[in-house]
Each structure stands twice: as structure tokens, then as C-alpha cells.
């Protein structure tokens, strides 16, 4: 998603943000006290997100995991970020901030499709904040212009290990949730013969 600041910039507490957000007609994220409006996405972004969610849902169908796309808010433990990841997987009994059941606290996997406007943020500050979620085991970044996935997996010793997967004949292996996703499926209708369509 592309982010755009809501004017005027006013510092909000998390509870103030949630009250406004829950009544608003369009979604906004909360970043360090500021409410930031989310704008539309490209065709490629939408297809990749849908394809990824479909493949995950099929593989997790009879397992105790849920797949959510774009609309389930996630809270970072510090309260500095409330965000809507492109795809989120929660396993076991999910935990929420309150009885509204709209703010997930314990994702196991988060995936973001990389638009040029937020790529640096998704790779940097956002990933830094995501790493503070105790339940998070894998973070996946998906390119829009080529079949490429960048994966960060939490190791038992606390290190995050990077793996790159590229090419339509490659498979993205998600050990934390026991899934193997062919990039050809994730990029279906997006990439044809190695070039964007």
C-alpha cells in the first residue's frame, strides 16, 4: 500500500487513532503518533497479494492457521505502529488487542508487496518494528516487476536469516508455517515469460 499523510499533522495516542480509524470510511495506519492514509495499489500489487493469499489458504486449509489480506490491522508491541500488512498468517488461537477483533497481536508470518513508494520503509524501519513482535517467525518481501521473493526467517538463536528466491521455476519455502509456494503461482497473470504483462 502507498501511504499519504493526513493533514494537518497532529500527534495522536494509540487509543485516539483506533477510535478515529474504526469510524473512518478509508483505512489509515498509525506511525509514531501520526495517522497516515493508505492509497490505492497497482494491478501487479493486487494480483500478487491475491495469488499469495490464495496459495497460502489452500495449503493451510485444514490446519490451525488463518490467512488475512490487507484488512486486518496488526499492532506492534511498543504501540508505535498499527499497520495493515498485505498478507498476514496467524496460527493457533489468534490474540487481539480488544473485543473488536480487528487488531491482531500475534502474526507468525507477514508478507508485503513492494511498491516503489514504500520499498525503503518496508525493508528498513517497518521490518525493524515488525521484529519486535514476539510471535513473528517470517517476513516476506515480494517484488512487483520480477518474480522475486526476499525472506527473513527467525532462527532459534534470535538471528534473522535472509534468503532470496527468484525465477518462475523457483519455490518459496516458508518453514514457520510448513508451506512451499511456487513463484509461478504467486506471479500468475503478473509475470509472463520473465517479463511484466
N, C-alpha and C positions, 0 to 999 in steps of 0.2 A: 504494500500500500504506500502511496505517496502521502506525506504529511504536510500540512499547511497550518501555520499559526493562526489561532482565532484572535481577532483584535477586539478590544485592546488587551495587552498582556497584563494579566492580573494573577498574582500568586494565590493558589487555592490549596486548602488542606485536602487530603485524600477523600474524606467524607463529603466535602463540598463538591468535589469533582464527581463522585458517584451519584449524588443527588441530581446534579445537572445532567450528567450523562444518561441516566436512566429515564429522564423525561425528554431528552432531545430527539429530534427526528433523524439526525445523522450522527454517526459514531465519531468519537474523538478519543485520542489517547491522553494519558497523563504522564508528563515527563518533568520531573523535578519541580513540581508545583504549578506547571503551566499546562493548560488544556490545548491540545493540538488536533485540529480537524483532519480527518482522513479523506483523501480524494479518491477518484476512480483509478482503475488499473487498466493495463493494456490487454489485448486479446491473448497474447502469449502468456502473460501472468495468470490470467483467469483459467486458461486451459491447463497449464502446468499444475496449478493448485487443485483443480477439479480432478485431473488424472491421478495426482499423488493421493488425494483423499480416497478416490475410488479403489486404487490398488491396495492401500492400507486397509480399508474397510473389508475388502474381500478376504485378505489374509488374516484379519483379526476377527472375522465374523463370529466364530464360536469360542472366542477367548475373552477373558475378562478385561478387555480394553475398549475404550471409546475413542473415535476419531472425530475431531471438530474442525470446521473450516471457517476462518475469517470472523465468525460472530461470537466466539466465546472469549471473553476477556480473561487475561492472566495477570495476576498481581505478583510483583517482585517483593520478596520478604521485607526489604527496607521501606516499602511504600513509596519509593521514588519513581516507580514506573507501573502503570496499568496499561496494558497493550493488547492488541488483537493480532496474534500471530496468524500467518497464512494457514498453517495446519498444526494442530496440537493433538497429541495422543496422551491419554491418561489411562492408567491401568489400576486394577483393584477398585476399591470404593473411592471415587473422587471426593476431594475435600474442597469446600467453597468458603469464601470469605464470610458469607451470611446466608440467611434463608432465602434470598433472591435467586440463588443457584446460578448466577451469571458471571461470577468471578472465580476462576479456577486457581487453586493454590499449589497443586502438585502434578504438573505435567511431567511425563517421562521423556517425551520427545517433542521438540519444537522444530518446525521447518519454515523457512522464509524463502520466497522467490525474490530475486534481487533486481529491483528496478534501479536504473542509474541514479535516480534522485536520492535514494536512501542506502545505496550499497555500502558506503563507507561506515555509516551509522550501524547497519545490520552486522557488519564484520567486527566493528570496534566496540563502542560504548554499549550497544544493545546486548552484544554477546557477553560483555563483562557483567552486566546486570543479570542476564539470564543465568550465568554460572553461580549466582548466589541462591538459586532455587535448589533446596536440598534433594528433591526428587528427580531433577533433570539428569538424564544419562546421555542423551544425544541431541546435537544441534546440527541441522542440515541447511545448507545454503544452495539454492538452485539457480543456475544462470538462465536467462531468458533467450540469449542469442545463440546458444550451442548446447548440445546435450552434455552437461557437466554438473556434477554434484560435489560439494565440499562438505565433508562430515567431520564433526568433532565429537569424540566419544570419551566419556569419563572412565578413567581406569581405577582399579581398586586402591592405588596409591595416591589418588587425587589429581593426577595429571590428566589433561585433556589432550588426546592424540588426534592428529589431523590425518585424514585420508581423502584423496581426490579420486573421483570416478568419472571417466569421460568416454563418450562414444556411444552410439545407439546399440552396439553389441555388448555393452557393459551392464553389470548388475550392481545396484546399491544394496549393500548388506547392512541391516540395522540389527545388531546383536542384542541391544537392550530390549527389543520387542519381538525378536525372532522372525524378522521379515526379510525377504530378498526381493527387490523391486527392479525389474529390467528398465533401463533408461528409455528403451524404445516405447515402453508403456507410459512412462511419466511424460515423455515428449510427443506422445501420439497427437497428430494433427498440428503440431507446433514445428517440428523439425522433419524435413523430408530430404533424404539423400544427403544429409550432413549440412543442409542449408535451411534457414528460416523460410517458412511458407507464408 
